[in-house]
Amino acid sequence: MDPANDDASETMERPRRKTHLPSHLDDYEVGYRPTEDPPPKASSHCPSKSRSSSRKTSHSGVSSHSRTSRRSVTSTGVYLPPELSSVQTAILEEKIKQRQLDSLRQQVAEDSLADVEYQRLQAQAKEAQQVQEEALRAKETLSKQLERQRKLQQAETELEVAKLVSSMLVKDSGSTTPIHTSSPGNHLSLSQPVCVDQAISSSHLSSSFQQPATQSPAVTSTIQTCHAEQGISDDSWVSQPSFRPLQLTAESKGAPFTAVPQGGSSSVSKVSQTAPITMPVRTVLSATNMISQPHLRAPVMSTSALPLHTSMQSMPPPPITATPQLATSYTVPQTVIPPVTAHARLLQPPITSHPPPVLQPTSLSYVQPPPFMHNSHPAHMGTELLFASAYGIPQPKLPVFESGNESDFALLKLALDNLLTNHNHLSEQYKYHVLLSHLKLPSAQQLAKAYMYHPRPYSAALQALQDKYGQPRQLVQSELGVMMNTPPIRMGDANAFDNFALSVQSLVGMLRTLEGQNGYELMCGSHVDRLLSKLPSAYRDGFVEYCLSRGILQTGTDRTYTLPDLATWLEIKSQAKRISNRAATLFQSELSKPHGRVTVSTRPKERATPVLLANERGTPPPGFAAQKPNTKLKPYCPHCDNRDHYLNSCDQFKKLTSDQIVTWIKEGNRCWRCGRTHAVETCNLKRPCKVCKELHLIVLHNTINDTSKAVLMVSMPSTRVYLDRPNRSPKVMLKVVKVLLHHGHRTMETHAVLDDGSERTIVLQPAVRQLKLTGTTELLPLQTIQQCHTELEGRSISFEVSSVTKPMVKFAICNAFTATGLCLAEHNYPVTALQNAHRHLKDLPLPPVDRVKPLLLIGSDNPHLLTPIQPVCEGPVGGPIAVCTQLGWCLQGPMSPMQSSRGKQQCLNIMTAPARDELIHHVERLWQVDTLPYNEKIITRSKQDKEAYNMLQDSTIRVNVDGVQRYATPLLRRTPVSLLHAEKDAVLPSLRSTERRLSRDPERAKAYCTEIQKLEAAGYVAKITAEEANKSNESWYIPHHVVHHNNKDRIVFNCSFQHQGQSLNSQLLPGPTLGPSLLGVLLRFRQHAVAVSGDIKGMFHQVRLLPKDKQVLRFLWRDMCRDREPDIYEWQVLPFGTTCSPCCAIFALQHHAQGHKGDMPKLVNIVENSFYVDNCLYSTPTAKEAKDVVDGLRQLLAEGGFDLRQWACNVPSVIQHLPAEALSTNSERWLTKASTDLQEPTLGLRWNCLNDSLGYNLRSAEPLEPTMRNMYKTLASQYDPLGFIIPFTTRAKVLIQDLWKQNLGWDDLIEPAQLRNKWLTWVGEIPTLLQLQFPRLYTPVWPDNPPVTRELHIFCDASERAYGSVAYLRASDDQGHVAVTFVLARSRVAPRKCLSMPRLELSAALTGAQLAQVIQNELTLPIDSVTLWSDSTTVLYWLTAESCRYKVFVGGRVAEIQTLTETAEWRYVDSANNPADHITRGLTLAELTGPHQWNSGPSFLLKSVDQWPSIPKLAVEPELSELKKAAFVGTISVNNPSLPDPTQFSTWQELVQATVRSLHGAAIADNNFSSDAADYIEAEKLLLVQAQSDSFPYEVKALKTAQSLPSDSRLISLAPEFDEATGLIRVGGRLRRTDSLDLDSIHPIVLDPGHPVTKLLIKETDQRLLHPGSERVLAELRRQYWVLRGREAIRKHQHTCRDCQFWRAKPQTPQMADLPSSRLQLYKPPFYSTGVDCFGPFTVKVGRRQEKRWGVLYKCMTTRCVHLDLLEQLDTDAFLLSLRRFIARRGKPMELLCDNGTNFVGGDRELRETFNAMAPKLQEQLAEQRIRFRFNPPSAPHFGGTWEREVKSVKSALRVILREQSVPEAVLQTLLVEVEGILNSKPLGYISSDVADLDPVTPNLLLMGRRDASLPQVLYDSNNLLGRRRWRHSQVLADNFWTAFIRHHLPSLQDRQKWRKDGKELTVGQVVLIVDPQLPRALWPVGTVSETLPGADGKIRTVRVKVKEKTYTRPVVRLIPLPHLEDNVPDTADKLS
């Protein structure tokens, strides 16, 4: 070999640096043309020698290139030496693949054996759990052994390959056999996968191009014989880079391939038309210049017949066919060259025997790119993988089908069709095994295994899978389900929109592949409608506009939108968004580029706002930044120590229970976030949990939730103290500064947060450790907003802090708090971007805040470090501000007013408490028992309840189930409905856990299996196949487990199970409460003599589910066969455990009953009021009625599919005709005389049917440790709905309250021993509970059934420890029978806050009133009377008074008692006869078991009423301390900021004082601060100077520089002057020559009326002068100040001053109203409409004593007739007697009008109170007389002015006559009659002075027939008085009266004498001052108008005013409008009359 060639080879093998073309030259063809040597001289050698020389030259020139250009790694992954030729490489690869195939088969066989061994061991594991674990370990050991064997086999394979390579090399080097073209061994078969290589090899063996192609036989050799027979060295097989590509042709019938140079003229061109062959073209990089070129194996050609120097150079460059693909097969016809890439072509130099020259960089030439030519499809399938393997191109991998989703199967099917199906050279069995290996879904694999022995297993199995998983309809439903389950797309969410668009486009592409371009699913418009529902309305409108623009949805056409239309529109919209976003981002990045080398992103990543965390576990909280490493998690499973997957993907870990995971983490000291062996604070986990969004793996979510603590205010997964909460507000920046911390000689740099809302400075542990700070131990108390207290243990330390810019100026930090576990979150603010965006932040020295984590929080205990030292730089409202503090500049506030963030907003002290679900349940149960729902009948359904009820009404249907018509109700899904999806794998761990528990107890496991079999046999559940389960749109699986309750095992289905943030019960509404209350059912059960009870068998299971709801109620079970896949079951009926099951079942029951309301109303009423869920409790008077009810109910409910059974009755004849299966167990035994113990369960109680009594069950099964938790549990287990054992349970409640004072933990033993002994004594009495019984029946059955009178008696009592009430029913008849029965009782423990005994007694009275209300609402028995008893005279007095007189505690309860009861129903009872006294003192169960006052009530109830306790004489005014104080209480809130801003102060003095303090830098709370008068004068001067600078800036500037003011200046008329001494503008004026006035009066200071300082001065002057008139204030002000437009400013202030309005404002009187109809009853008898009023009292003599009498006045509203009468007493009876006398004398009136009682003034309190008390009964009596009784509004005497005027006249006349003398009653009666005559003689209307005019009419004219009592009566002729004219006398008198009345008096009423103008009407919400003449003006109450009451003319004259919690009706003339309601309004609600 030539040495030159060796050098060249070595040069070409040297590594080259890669060079790439510029990006702008990618579209051009690049090549190089090496320097050309002169052509060789003509040789005289023979052709054979020339060929040999040519081959030798080619060999020497190309071999070196092949060593560098060929890859050294084969497609099998085995490294081979580069000396091997391509054929040798292919042979080796084939052998290696064969060996790998054998190894794979052996591996499959070994795995099968391992599986068999595992199954055998697993079968043995059923007997013992230990065996199973050994089997797992054995399997793991076996797997490791197999892995070692495979590695050994791989090593052996590599060794054999090496041996084979060396043998081949030795053989090739010794082979010199010449090649003959006509050798029969050179025939090439096109069926072989290496036909191209063989064809090229044949071309190399051609001896001459002039030899006819037809003389060569067909090539038939295989790849094994090619190399051996040809005997050509390896180098001849390598393509030369200097050759042009050759055309390859072949005859269609066995002609050998011939290589023809492009463009050359040769005899080869004469070859007949040949068939095209497929040939790969691969783009590779040349070893010389790394330019892309076609990688072809060019044959070695003979040049004897063709001069290369002429033919090659004269050839024009052929066209290059561009293709964008790599390693693609092309069809090469005879006239077309093999295609190459569009970026390069290879230029061919002339062939020479010399080595190729070294390439120069200057040899590059650029040519225009060739035109594009489309590729044709490959002629033969199967060559792609071969060429990909040969050229090292990555091979595609088949996807695995394991999810069951149709989309995943479509991907697998597409891959199989492209890579496997069309390969005909592969057998069906091979394809079938490949298919099986990629089916991981058990059901799919099982389906494919069914075709194992089919003649064409692959095709048949693939078709079956296609039918099941590849239907277009299934694909659409699956994809749509996934897309519909995603959250709706929000406006502006580009990522969500892009994902949605990609999903739709993917769906369209799959459907086009499956069903073509016009498939049904593809053209279905309903799919588009469903998808459009996920888009916002704006997007939907845009899509419709897009469709209309393209002729879709046009009128007159039937074309609608389809999925392709939606996909196209989404693609356009998505592209448009991306383009616009890219442009916007580019524009923003250009704008936000900073000037300098440092760049800051304008859109930083949002991070959490600082939080303060405290971890109770004693470990630092997650995310502690000081020790956080900057490492990245790598794939690693800490559980199985495997680096191929993460912990989330570990199948073994998913099998563990929560307890096992906790043990694994604790024992290994692992991280609770990721499970690795490092501390939590050093964990660098970034991705949050998908369920709770917290930092931990999703596989640890359930474990963390089980072991964490519940958060009171924020849902967090661990026990921390959080000072933040999630919020959607804009991200807010806190004040963060960079500081230096100093302690001794140590200094550290960190960041600090300046927090005004923190009361304490806090420093974190990293700073404490670095500075080595020490301090004293301290317990820091923390309190939440819910008043929850806790303590944090830490230390109090001190150090110094300074700014980084001024390190020498240090500030001391004293008593800062530090503790382990505290953390401040990271801060990240785009400071540079904010400065560019906000003008007010520019040029400020703001430090960068880039992902800093502060270690110091400075609170308000260091205010000098928080307050600004310069004016705050503010921008627009809502934007960021810059604050300069002692520690430097910092930013604060929101980043942008419009920016939305998902950060956190600071809150204060939100603490966590341990989760106590069971304890909370016990406490809630006690609370529910103690609380009386007395207003439960008033049901106000929420919106969700209404929605649920409408859903039940609309969707409930009847279905036929096995011949029975049952009801099917929907599940009450919340709207919008969220599709539920949970795979079987989600509940498999729970199933395995249940199976493990059951495997330990075979009996329980057998019962468990039997129970599920019963459910299936009854049709309650149904087994479905996996195929059916996969077809549904949604699927939800429910875990189940066994619980032991009431000595019975029950299967519980956990419908609250959560999976990926979803749960079934969270998606369901509970529905409204439809049935009656449990207390009501029990109370009604005791009413009548014959009682029955029944129970609906499996009530929930009698109601079916709708088909659409069954798919979310699935569960797994496999009959304890743990070695097989579990079966899938679906509930067909309502299961126990769903939130809506009770509501749905009760609705179905009541709905069925209401359908028979017309024919069975009584039974329907029983169903609605006597059924508590599925329990029926009812009582009737007779046995016959009870029997009819039992039969009727059974028949009625059986028609609806409800089986009412478990019947029991206290009368055997009622149920003895029923079949045995319809009776309860005890009833059946009783009727058959098998047992005499008839104890029936009755809603938690025991009903003894033999003696008809109720008793209790013993619920405490085993003794518990005396702890607080167990005490609550034991107490809550004593179920007592009626309260019969309340004296016993109250003892325990009081004991628990005592223990609370000991500060014991929930699980601490009770201390001291005295309390523990009390508890043990109480618990020891519990077994006696079984002996306790009380009668069920209220009223005993007496002979002859006489009429019974029923009275309800409520007794109330209280002590310092407890209070309560008890109710008894007293029944009596006319024969003297009396019975008293216990009904109900309730008690409460007295609050820990000390209350007075009267208040406690009042609370007990309120309990009794509520108890009476509940009993009356629930019982259907007639209650004739209700009596309430109390032993507190104070409470009885309070109940007789008005509630508004007392304080809130007493007044509120008194008002509620008065609302629930009548005052007359309350009576006094002494403590000895009060059974409620036993509630407060307590009783033992032994005492309750025997005869006791508690059981039968007080003994006096058995006596007559006159022997009951009498009411003692009550005190006049007990408990004066509870009366409200009539005092004005005001508070002044002073907010003293550091800078004196006038708008922040309410008074001038406060502003001046704050200014003084700010001048001296004194703290707000510094009590030692002192100042003198000079300080205040200076402060006032500075404030005035600032005010003038703000108001008159131009005037100040002009006057300072002695310039004249402009003519339009506001000060031009004052001739202002500038005072140089004070810097103030003063009035020049004209008074400067006087000597009597001071300087301020002559030259007052000028002020603007609108400035805050001026307003404060006016306010101060007005208050100092006690709110005088405006002129007085103005005169005082002008002694020192001249306020422009002063009078206007003062009036404006006084108009808004509440005090000025309070003292001087007057009510706004509306226009006088029209006369009411009662004043215009013309031609009606007198007193038709009558006004009545009382006056007095008057003292009369009765014998030797004096008594009071009252007068009553009746005034005719129309005729002004007056009737006076005398009342002996001011009560209802006396008034009714007077009214009867009035009716007898004057006739019955149609209506009576009266004041509301509040117009009585002075000392007539008794008159007012008594009249108010008798008003209700009086109204009832008048109603019986058909007399309408109407009240005028309170405090509106002018509404009854027509009789008020007469009362005044009567009082005046009596005052003149009596002169304060006491006269006998007869004299007083006579005087009243005489005064009545005088008043009725008053003329109506104007009295004329003309004697010719008629006399005016008087009321006596109508009453007596004459105008005056002294005048004679008019006489008429006797004839006129006889016969038909006898009525003329009265008629003529009446006509004369009415004629004169209408002509003369009525017109005078037209004029409005006053109230002529209409003022401004009051509106709702307006603040008013209520005029109360009884109180001084200072105590008039202030209220708010809650409602206006317009009159007949629409004008507002009466309104309702709300004062505190009470509402009053008042006329407008009694109300004064106020500007606004201040906080310091005095509490005068009780002063209303």
Secondary structure, DSSP 8 states (H G I E B T S, - for coil): --HHHHHHHHHHHS--------GGGTTSEEEE------------S-HHHHHHHHHHHHHHHHHHHHHHHS-SB-TTS-B--TTS-HHHHHHHHHHHHHHHHHHHHHHHHHHHHHHHHHHHHHHHHTT-HHHHHHHHHHHHHHHHHHHHHHHHHHHHHHHHHHHHHHHHHHHHHH------TT-GGG-B-TTSTTHHHHHHHHHHT-S-TTS-GGGS----B-HHHHHHHH---GGGGS--TTS--EEEE--SSS---EEEETT---GGGGS-----EEEEE-EEE-TTT--EEE---------SSS-HHHHHHH-------B-S-SSEEEEE-TTS-----TTB--------SS------GGGEEEE----B------SSTTHHHHHHHHTT--------B-S--HHHHHHHHHHHIIIIIT-TTS-HHHHHHHHHHTB-SHHHHHHHHTTTTSSSHHHHHHHHHHHHH--HHHHHHHHHHHHHTS----TT-HHHHHHHHHHHHHHHHHHHHHH-TT-TTTT-HHHHHHHHTTS-HHHHHHHHHHHHHTTTT-TT------HHHHHHHHHHHHHHHHHHHHHHHHHHHHHT--SSS----SS-----------BTTSS--TT-GGG-------S-BTTTTBSSS-GGG-HHHHTS-HHHHHHHHHHTT--TTT-SSS-GGG----S--TTT-SSS-GGGHHHHHHHS--BSSS--SSSB-EEEEE--S--EE-EEEEEEEEETTEEEEEEEEE-TT-SS-EE-HHHHHHHT---EEEEEEEE-TT--EEEEEEEEEEEEEEESS-TTSEEEEEEEEE-TT-----EEE-HHHHHHH-GGGTT-----EEEE--SEEE-TTSGGGTS-SS--B--STTS-EEEEETTEEEEEEES-TT-----EEEEEEE-B----HHHHHHHHHHHHHHS--TTTTS----HHHHHHHHHHHHH-EEEEETTEEEEEE---B-SS----B--GGGTHHHHHHHHHHHHT-HHHHHHHHHHHHHHHHTTSEEEE-HHHHHHSS-B-B--EEEEEETTEEEEEE-TT-EETTEETGGGB------S--HHHHHHHHTSSSEEEEEEETTTGGGEEE-HHHHTTSEEEE-TT-TTS--EEEEE-B--TT-TTHHHHHHHHHHHHHHTTTTT-HHHHHHHHHSEETTEEEEEESSHHHHHHHHHHHHHHHHTTT--EEEEEESSGGGTTTS-GGGB-HHHHHHHTTS-S--EEEETTEEEETTTTEEE------S---SBHHHHHHHHHHS--SS-TTHHHHHHHHHHHHHHHTTT--TTSB--SHHHHHHHHHHHHTGGGGGG-EEES-SS---TT---EEEEEEEEEEE-SSEEEEEEEEEEEETTS-EEEEEEEEEEEE--SS---HHHHHHHHHHHHHHHHHHHHHH--S---EEEEEES-HHHHHHHHS-GGGB-HHHHHHHHHHHHHS-GGGEEE--GGG-TTHHHHH---HHHHHSS-HHHH--GGGGS-GGGS-------SS--GGGB--------------SS--GGG-SSHHHHHHHHHHHHHT--TT-TT----HHHHHHHHHHHHHHHHHHH-HHHHHHHHTT----TT-TTGGG--EEETTTTEEE---S-TT-SSS-HHHHS-EEE-TTSHHHHHHHHHHHHHTTS--HHHHHHHHTTTEEETTHHHHHHHHHHH-HHHHHHH------------GGG--TTS-TTSEEEEEEEEEEEEEETTEEEEEEEEEEEETTT--EEEEEESSSSHHHHHHHHHHHHHHH---SEEEE--STT--TTTHHHHHHHHHHHHHHHHHHHHTT-EEEE--TT-GGGGHHHHHHHHHHHHHHHHHHTT--EEHHHHHHHHHHHHHHHHTS--S---S-TTS-----HHHHHTSSSSTTS------GGGGSGGGTTHHHHHHHHHHHHHIIIIIGGGGSS--S--S------TT-EEEE--TTS-GGG--EEEEEEEEE-TTS-EEEEEEEETTEEEEEEGGGEEE-S---TT----GGG--
